[in-house]
């Protein structure tokens, strides 16, 4: 034991001595370089310069400038790298602090809920009631009571049944309304300008119709005052079926805020206006739009989760939302088995702002929705008086299907998209799956049928479906890769093409 102890102590002392010698040698090397070698170099230069000709001095000056420029470049690059590293480290520390604060707040919330329950129990005891017995009495009364068979528990939905009683849900189209997608875009632009004093570019409206063909969920993003809410509102007027506006509230945390809930005491279902509008769409055959205004004031995944999942099912017969767990004789006509079928003629249009009062929209939502960014207000349009149109969902859907057959993605464009995907995957570790590819194959042909170009439509989708995922990356260390991606877009699609994608990449570079 004594011998080992001596050995180990000698080992540690020798190790520390070697480490000290290493750092001493490093410091000595730097000191020799700056205080001895540099001085020696200067003396050698002075001695040698006595024999310099004019050409030698010119060459010496050029070499000195190059060396100084190289050293300055290295210093600047080192400074930039250190700055980026410090900023990255600072952000990670801030994230850890925020997560810790959230954990503490959750613990405090649980403690407050427990304290509230204790206070309620004390109040019940002060009233001379026994909570357990009170619950038993309530359940006994529940069993004895029988609901009034003659009265429906859905007041608003029953009103819809009564309103459409005896109606034949058929859309009669006039010959002048049987037009193609390009004419439909032009007619809407003129209608909104002449009848509503709302102005939109043909590109935005073409993207809107292509978005309707791509997904039942659409998100309109951008700064305030660019017409995000008024666009679907005007579209409802254009189709002679006004769009319903539902204002999302910050307190929404589950589907009950969106649908309503069954009151266990009154045995009535407190229906929301949203549920009424969805139910009314089951009676119609034309285009129905529901606007979720400021949809990211609350977390979309909380209150809209069921729709995000159900609308992804390939068979529309499976688009069923459970409203109540059971069925009663006087439930609304189209509420079968307590479930409501989401009709295909219905679209959900959400508007969203990006500021401190809103939540971030996650990839789960973005990947399932058609997204349009509106940051520029369209100029005044002097349009002739234009009437609205009356078209059925079937007619519009046939236009979409026809466009998909007539204007499929060209082999050259598919090859360019694949090469772009390979580069993005290798450099940024970002890729897109079958869902986004399916959306691209649907969006671009309809966009072309609306009077736009194929490369413009592909640019629109790449910017919003693929490049948007770059926001989650640490772009401070990917500046060179972004430049390479821009060069690749120029080679694949042309220098004057893919403007939206390249502009988006420039904005990402400026933000870091």
NUVEXKE-672962 format. One line per field, with one value per residue (C-alpha): x, y, z negated; residue in three letters. Coordinates in Angstrom, 3 decimals. Last residue first. Example, Ala and Ser with C-alpha at 12.3 -4.5 7.8 and 13.67 -1.06 7.14 Angstrom:
// NUVEXKE-672962
c1 [13.670|12.300]
c2 [-1.060|-4.500]
c3 [-7.140|-7.800]
type [SER|ALA]
// end
This chain:
// NUVEXKE-672962
c1 [-28.234|-31.488|-29.776|-29.051|-32.669|-33.900|-31.533|-32.862|-36.443|-35.481|-33.891|-37.015|-39.343|-37.288|-37.072|-36.300|-34.155|-30.923|-32.344|-34.051|-31.319|-28.180|-29.659|-31.162|-27.722|-26.154|-28.731|-28.010|-24.267|-24.905|-27.011|-24.200|-21.726|-23.973|-24.590|-22.875|-25.080|-28.027|-28.480|-31.506|-35.176|-35.807|-34.554|-37.943|-39.361|-37.083|-39.154|-42.896|-43.140|-40.199|-40.341|-44.087|-43.913|-40.824|-42.675|-45.563|-43.243|-41.429|-44.722|-45.913|-49.136|-52.514|-54.812|-54.166|-50.494|-51.419|-53.698|-50.778|-48.397|-50.610|-51.448|-47.955|-46.565|-49.113|-48.177|-44.512|-45.372|-47.182|-44.593|-41.809|-39.646|-35.981|-33.748|-30.246|-28.935|-26.086|-26.893|-30.695|-30.710|-28.475|-30.507|-33.782|-32.494|-31.449|-34.931|-36.602|-34.479|-35.433|-39.131|-38.897|-37.256|-39.835|-42.666|-45.066|-48.596|-50.554|-53.508|-54.234|-53.846|-55.773|-58.709|-58.750|-58.859|-61.597|-63.565|-63.272|-64.733|-67.710|-68.339|-68.150|-70.942|-70.731|-72.655|-70.600|-70.445|-70.961|-68.348|-68.421|-65.297|-61.971|-59.677|-57.273|-55.538|-52.256|-51.921|-50.766|-47.520|-46.757|-49.200|-47.697|-49.809|-49.717|-51.588|-51.924|-50.800|-47.058|-47.565|-49.654|-47.274|-44.328|-45.385|-47.055|-45.347|-47.741|-49.048|-48.892|-45.164|-45.575|-46.053|-49.588|-51.933|-55.140|-56.803|-58.999|-60.896|-62.469|-65.849|-67.160|-65.794|-68.229|-66.945|-69.122|-70.564|-70.663|-73.167|-74.296|-75.402|-75.517|-77.000|-80.601|-80.004|-80.596|-84.223|-83.973|-80.726|-77.232|-74.190|-70.656|-71.339|-69.584|-67.392|-65.808|-66.028|-63.863|-63.885|-66.113|-63.424|-61.128|-57.508|-57.367|-55.381|-58.563|-58.993|-55.608|-55.440|-59.180|-58.750|-55.900|-57.706|-58.021|-54.641|-52.457|-53.475|-51.942|-53.870|-53.498|-52.332|-55.720|-55.931|-59.261|-60.348|-62.321|-64.874|-65.466|-68.250|-68.301|-71.583|-73.346|-74.979|-76.691|-73.466|-72.155|-74.771|-73.100|-69.718|-71.302|-73.191|-70.071|-68.162|-71.016|-70.528|-73.067|-73.855|-75.272|-78.192|-78.540|-79.166|-76.816|-74.294|-73.847|-72.511|-69.732|-68.962|-67.152|-64.140|-63.668|-64.531|-61.772|-59.027|-56.873|-58.598|-57.704|-56.091|-59.414|-59.909|-62.419|-64.729|-65.720|-68.215|-67.681|-70.664|-72.145|-72.624|-69.278|-67.824|-69.142|-67.307|-64.151|-64.433|-64.407|-61.575|-59.533|-60.785|-59.073|-55.571|-56.014|-52.558|-53.442|-51.509|-48.286|-48.270|-49.697|-52.731|-53.045|-55.175|-56.739|-58.785|-55.590|-54.153|-57.066|-57.970|-54.289|-54.271|-57.261|-55.411|-52.149|-54.008|-55.545|-52.098|-50.635|-53.591|-52.883|-55.522|-57.544|-60.580|-63.052|-65.900|-67.909|-65.453|-62.154|-63.475|-65.345|-62.455|-59.995|-62.644|-63.320|-59.649|-59.156|-62.265|-61.176|-57.878|-59.695|-62.117|-65.673|-69.175|-70.545|-71.794|-73.934|-75.739|-75.229|-78.078|-76.694|-78.858|-79.609|-83.389|-85.055|-87.889|-86.346|-83.249|-84.173|-85.624|-82.473|-80.397|-82.571|-81.952|-78.239|-78.647|-80.724|-78.921|-80.414|-83.560|-86.966|-89.753|-87.919|-87.697|-84.866|-85.568|-84.577|-84.307|-80.725|-79.503|-81.291|-79.306|-76.069|-76.768|-77.558|-74.279|-72.294|-73.850|-73.066|-69.393|-69.252|-70.908|-72.818|-73.058|-72.341|-68.979|-68.091|-68.738|-66.550|-63.729|-63.875|-63.692|-60.619|-58.921|-59.634|-58.145|-54.983|-54.544|-54.991|-52.499|-49.898|-50.300|-49.855|-46.734|-45.216|-46.047|-44.500|-41.268|-41.048|-41.681|-38.915|-36.489|-37.401|-36.835|-33.416|-32.389|-33.485|-31.545|-28.408|-28.832|-29.220|-26.070|-24.081|-25.175|-24.320|-20.911|-20.201|-21.249|-18.993|-16.070|-16.443|-16.698|-13.586|-11.597|-12.666|-11.628|-8.237|-7.591|-8.490|-6.231|-3.338|-3.963|-4.209|-0.965|0.776|-0.535|0.511|3.997|4.342|3.374|5.798|8.651|7.946|8.069|11.229|12.942|11.996|13.638|16.816|17.541|21.205|20.696|17.420|19.262|20.467|17.101|15.253|17.613|17.052|13.293|13.384|15.518|13.073|10.199|12.134|13.064|10.099|7.050|8.364|10.386|7.404|5.076|7.542|8.106|4.340|4.090|7.164|5.832|2.464|4.172|6.556|3.612|1.877|5.079|5.457|1.826|2.373|5.619|3.903|0.970|3.268|5.423|2.271|1.056|4.378|4.627|1.049|1.770|4.810|2.861|0.000]
c2 [35.850|37.475|38.748|35.194|34.113|37.126|36.224|32.649|33.952|36.165|33.171|31.067|33.839|34.657|31.078|32.315|35.141|33.193|30.040|26.934|24.368|26.525|29.508|27.205|25.603|29.035|29.826|26.495|27.234|30.600|28.873|26.341|29.174|30.796|27.538|28.186|31.137|29.206|27.060|25.229|25.535|28.353|26.079|24.290|27.242|26.223|23.096|23.807|27.568|28.385|25.084|25.485|28.978|28.106|25.092|27.352|29.872|27.063|25.820|29.226|31.055|31.275|29.562|26.250|26.635|27.005|23.960|21.975|23.248|22.510|18.837|17.485|19.784|18.482|14.880|15.740|17.357|14.246|11.843|13.222|16.307|16.572|18.592|17.475|20.892|19.976|16.407|16.710|20.111|18.841|15.673|17.637|20.127|17.250|15.735|19.071|19.454|15.935|16.618|19.892|18.176|15.369|17.968|18.262|17.499|20.170|18.490|15.753|17.889|20.702|18.366|17.235|20.834|21.804|18.699|19.827|23.208|21.586|19.136|21.913|23.694|27.050|30.293|33.275|36.893|39.776|42.133|45.905|46.843|46.895|49.846|48.039|49.861|48.324|45.023|45.209|43.368|40.918|38.130|34.656|31.752|28.323|25.162|23.059|19.589|20.255|23.624|22.144|19.340|21.655|23.896|27.303|29.456|30.982|34.546|37.694|38.289|38.619|36.531|36.929|34.188|33.815|30.405|29.221|25.981|24.541|22.791|21.191|17.812|17.539|16.749|13.904|14.527|11.741|11.089|7.939|10.033|13.812|14.712|14.726|16.523|14.516|13.853|10.068|10.118|9.044|8.400|9.647|13.233|15.298|12.580|13.933|11.888|12.229|8.480|8.803|11.138|8.158|9.362|10.287|13.501|15.477|13.324|14.061|17.840|18.027|16.155|18.405|21.727|22.891|21.800|21.532|25.087|26.541|29.709|33.183|31.086|31.109|34.887|34.515|30.946|31.599|28.963|28.583|26.711|26.174|24.828|21.538|22.463|20.535|19.210|22.794|23.665|21.261|22.922|26.352|25.231|23.662|26.936|28.922|26.903|24.443|24.183|20.661|20.301|17.702|20.598|19.276|17.360|20.259|18.742|20.826|23.318|22.706|25.065|25.605|21.942|20.945|21.824|24.685|27.864|30.672|32.887|33.131|32.266|34.497|32.475|34.130|32.331|32.846|34.182|31.865|33.603|32.230|35.743|36.692|33.725|34.686|38.228|36.856|34.481|37.539|39.957|38.048|38.136|41.500|43.096|45.279|43.378|41.628|38.162|34.671|33.082|29.434|26.960|23.696|21.539|20.928|20.969|22.046|24.934|25.898|26.029|28.392|30.581|30.464|31.727|34.453|35.496|35.513|37.433|40.279|41.339|44.523|44.936|47.692|45.230|45.295|46.570|45.347|42.089|41.276|42.188|39.961|37.226|37.331|37.123|34.096|32.328|33.018|31.259|28.410|27.684|28.958|27.597|30.724|32.233|29.118|29.601|26.978|25.489|24.208|21.453|20.998|20.432|22.184|20.526|21.228|23.386|25.940|23.305|21.217|24.363|25.227|21.704|22.393|25.537|23.890|20.558|18.701|18.073|18.219|15.654|12.878|14.927|13.326|10.837|11.507|8.581|7.653|11.226|11.744|8.816|10.266|13.595|11.915|9.951|13.113|14.975|12.019|12.174|15.964|16.027|19.226|21.435|24.646|24.865|21.422|22.598|25.649|23.472|21.179|24.206|25.464|22.072|21.924|25.400|24.358|21.361|23.573|26.098|23.360|22.034|25.552|26.061|22.872|23.969|27.387|25.757|23.581|26.598|28.533|25.624|25.470|29.222|28.967|26.118|28.126|31.188|29.066|27.732|31.254|32.446|29.506|30.367|34.033|33.129|30.739|33.340|35.953|33.533|32.640|36.287|37.212|34.316|35.334|38.933|37.875|35.527|38.244|40.749|38.246|37.696|41.434|42.045|39.325|40.682|44.234|43.035|41.068|44.128|46.375|43.874|43.579|47.377|47.597|44.889|46.691|49.902|48.010|46.535|46.214|48.007|46.114|42.983|44.511|46.086|42.834|40.807|43.272|43.025|39.223|39.254|41.566|39.304|36.267|37.728|39.471|38.129|34.695|34.103|35.038|32.733|29.840|30.566|30.494|27.108|25.728|26.816|25.256|21.932|22.168|22.678|19.625|17.623|18.751|17.910|14.400|13.969|15.035|12.705|9.742|10.428|10.489|7.235|5.457|6.589|5.428|2.102|1.540|2.377|0.000]
c3 [39.093|40.309|43.443|44.609|44.090|46.065|48.908|48.907|49.181|52.110|53.830|53.339|54.476|57.574|58.834|62.353|63.781|63.443|65.025|63.608|62.968|63.180|61.311|58.675|58.184|57.665|54.969|53.257|53.295|51.655|48.980|48.412|47.834|45.218|43.340|39.983|39.003|40.428|37.337|38.704|37.663|40.152|42.929|42.934|44.886|47.750|48.384|48.388|48.789|51.063|52.933|53.547|55.078|57.131|58.543|59.546|61.196|63.034|64.460|65.662|64.735|66.489|63.987|65.739|64.761|61.079|61.422|62.859|60.108|57.104|57.706|58.425|55.704|53.180|53.955|53.483|50.147|48.917|50.313|48.170|48.076|47.174|44.877|43.864|44.976|47.322|48.387|48.278|49.939|52.759|53.354|53.307|55.880|58.118|57.726|58.521|61.642|62.789|62.145|64.082|67.049|67.007|67.186|64.251|65.426|67.319|69.058|66.509|63.383|65.065|65.757|62.132|60.897|63.359|62.324|58.693|59.636|61.392|58.538|55.956|57.781|59.504|59.174|60.259|59.113|61.493|62.907|63.330|65.311|63.446|62.759|60.431|57.579|56.458|54.545|50.922|50.347|47.532|48.408|47.917|49.158|47.541|48.518|45.392|44.313|44.189|42.488|39.669|38.671|39.391|36.510|36.568|33.953|31.441|31.568|29.429|29.961|33.723|36.839|38.157|39.288|41.286|41.559|44.414|43.747|46.895|47.336|50.553|49.498|46.609|43.087|41.799|38.328|35.772|32.950|34.725|37.678|37.323|40.704|39.458|36.186|32.986|32.091|31.606|29.621|30.709|28.538|27.894|29.007|31.704|33.210|36.377|39.581|42.701|43.377|46.448|47.841|48.404|48.630|44.922|44.405|43.583|40.469|38.930|39.195|38.485|35.211|34.058|34.549|30.908|29.582|32.698|33.690|30.541|29.782|31.347|34.315|36.090|36.309|38.166|38.811|42.002|43.027|46.773|48.565|52.354|53.766|53.082|49.782|46.989|45.426|45.419|42.775|40.336|40.732|40.262|37.136|35.650|36.126|34.601|31.433|30.115|26.407|26.399|24.026|21.268|18.850|16.172|18.292|20.700|23.929|25.429|28.184|31.423|31.399|27.676|27.043|29.474|26.990|25.690|26.851|24.452|27.130|29.025|32.705|34.480|36.732|40.018|42.277|46.007|47.929|50.536|53.888|55.158|55.490|52.057|50.562|52.467|51.089|47.522|48.471|49.575|46.891|44.101|45.608|47.311|46.995|44.001|41.360|42.344|43.818|43.669|45.330|44.268|46.229|45.102|47.481|49.456|52.977|55.193|52.898|52.877|56.671|56.451|53.934|55.910|58.985|56.810|55.556|59.090|60.493|58.101|55.606|55.074|52.854|53.738|53.109|56.355|58.978|57.522|56.056|59.273|61.598|59.731|59.489|63.237|64.100|61.848|63.175|66.754|66.023|64.254|67.057|67.531|67.024|65.351|68.645|69.212|65.862|63.181|61.168|57.869|56.372|52.690|53.156|50.238|48.296|44.893|45.316|42.648|40.313|40.430|39.852|36.834|35.540|35.761|33.680|30.931|30.567|27.556|29.550|27.862|28.201|26.379|23.174|21.307|18.532|14.936|12.530|13.474|13.263|9.939|8.546|9.957|8.240|4.931|5.113|5.930|2.980|0.747|1.719|1.343|-2.094|-2.574|-5.688|-3.784|-5.546|-4.146|-0.573|-1.179|-2.562|0.507|2.794|0.919|1.197|4.925|5.376|3.499|5.811|8.861|7.437|6.823|10.370|11.747|9.610|11.026|14.567|13.894|12.648|15.771|17.993|16.196|16.741|20.420|20.704|19.033|21.321|24.373|23.152|22.739|26.266|27.585|25.812|27.176|30.732|30.230|28.782|31.672|34.224|32.630|32.387|36.069|37.080|35.042|36.482|39.984|39.312|37.897|40.828|43.345|41.565|41.700|45.430|46.105|44.196|46.188|49.484|48.577|47.594|50.830|52.869|50.957|51.379|55.121|55.510|53.375|55.459|58.694|57.415|56.597|53.198|52.014|48.703|48.326|47.174|43.923|43.161|43.977|41.794|38.940|39.380|39.336|36.197|34.449|35.467|34.247|30.872|29.256|31.122|32.096|28.956|26.787|28.740|28.467|24.759|24.130|25.865|24.084|20.684|21.524|22.265|19.301|16.968|18.414|17.991|14.356|13.638|15.020|13.055|9.834|10.496|11.202|8.135|5.992|7.596|7.043|3.429|2.774|4.471|2.237|-0.912|0.000]
type [UNK|UNK|UNK|UNK|UNK|UNK|UNK|UNK|UNK|UNK|UNK|UNK|UNK|UNK|UNK|UNK|UNK|UNK|UNK|UNK|UNK|UNK|UNK|UNK|UNK|UNK|UNK|UNK|UNK|UNK|UNK|UNK|UNK|UNK|UNK|UNK|UNK|UNK|UNK|UNK|UNK|UNK|UNK|UNK|UNK|UNK|UNK|UNK|UNK|UNK|UNK|UNK|UNK|UNK|UNK|UNK|UNK|UNK|UNK|UNK|UNK|UNK|UNK|UNK|UNK|UNK|UNK|UNK|UNK|UNK|UNK|UNK|UNK|UNK|UNK|UNK|UNK|UNK|UNK|UNK|UNK|UNK|UNK|UNK|UNK|UNK|UNK|UNK|UNK|UNK|UNK|UNK|UNK|UNK|UNK|UNK|UNK|UNK|UNK|UNK|UNK|UNK|UNK|UNK|UNK|UNK|UNK|UNK|UNK|UNK|UNK|UNK|UNK|UNK|UNK|UNK|UNK|UNK|UNK|UNK|UNK|UNK|UNK|UNK|UNK|UNK|UNK|UNK|UNK|UNK|UNK|UNK|UNK|UNK|UNK|UNK|UNK|UNK|UNK|UNK|UNK|UNK|UNK|UNK|UNK|UNK|UNK|UNK|UNK|UNK|UNK|UNK|UNK|UNK|UNK|UNK|UNK|UNK|UNK|UNK|UNK|UNK|UNK|UNK|UNK|UNK|UNK|UNK|UNK|UNK|UNK|UNK|UNK|UNK|UNK|UNK|UNK|UNK|UNK|UNK|UNK|UNK|UNK|UNK|UNK|UNK|UNK|UNK|UNK|UNK|UNK|UNK|UNK|UNK|UNK|UNK|UNK|UNK|UNK|UNK|UNK|UNK|UNK|UNK|UNK|UNK|UNK|UNK|UNK|UNK|UNK|UNK|UNK|UNK|UNK|UNK|UNK|UNK|UNK|UNK|UNK|UNK|UNK|UNK|UNK|UNK|UNK|UNK|UNK|UNK|UNK|UNK|UNK|UNK|UNK|UNK|UNK|UNK|UNK|UNK|UNK|UNK|UNK|UNK|UNK|UNK|UNK|UNK|UNK|UNK|UNK|UNK|UNK|UNK|UNK|UNK|UNK|UNK|UNK|UNK|UNK|UNK|UNK|UNK|UNK|UNK|UNK|UNK|UNK|UNK|UNK|UNK|UNK|UNK|UNK|UNK|UNK|UNK|UNK|UNK|UNK|UNK|UNK|UNK|UNK|UNK|UNK|UNK|UNK|UNK|UNK|UNK|UNK|UNK|UNK|UNK|UNK|UNK|UNK|UNK|UNK|UNK|UNK|UNK|UNK|UNK|UNK|UNK|UNK|UNK|UNK|UNK|UNK|UNK|UNK|UNK|UNK|UNK|UNK|UNK|UNK|UNK|UNK|UNK|UNK|UNK|UNK|UNK|UNK|UNK|UNK|UNK|UNK|UNK|UNK|UNK|UNK|UNK|UNK|UNK|UNK|UNK|UNK|UNK|UNK|UNK|UNK|UNK|UNK|UNK|UNK|UNK|UNK|UNK|UNK|UNK|UNK|UNK|UNK|UNK|UNK|UNK|UNK|UNK|UNK|UNK|UNK|UNK|UNK|UNK|UNK|UNK|UNK|UNK|UNK|UNK|UNK|UNK|UNK|UNK|UNK|UNK|UNK|UNK|UNK|UNK|UNK|UNK|UNK|UNK|UNK|UNK|UNK|UNK|UNK|UNK|UNK|UNK|UNK|UNK|UNK|UNK|UNK|UNK|UNK|UNK|UNK|UNK|UNK|UNK|UNK|UNK|UNK|UNK|UNK|UNK|UNK|UNK|UNK|UNK|UNK|UNK|UNK|UNK|UNK|UNK|UNK|UNK|UNK|UNK|UNK|UNK|UNK|UNK|UNK|UNK|UNK|UNK|UNK|UNK|UNK|UNK|UNK|UNK|UNK|UNK|UNK|UNK|UNK|UNK|UNK|UNK|UNK|UNK|UNK|UNK|UNK|UNK|UNK|UNK|UNK|UNK|UNK|UNK|UNK|UNK|UNK|UNK|UNK|UNK|UNK|UNK|UNK|UNK|UNK|UNK|UNK|UNK|UNK|UNK|UNK|UNK|UNK|UNK|UNK|UNK|UNK|UNK|UNK|UNK|UNK|UNK|UNK|UNK|UNK|UNK|UNK|UNK|UNK|UNK|UNK|UNK|UNK|UNK|UNK|UNK|UNK|UNK|UNK|UNK|UNK|UNK]
// end
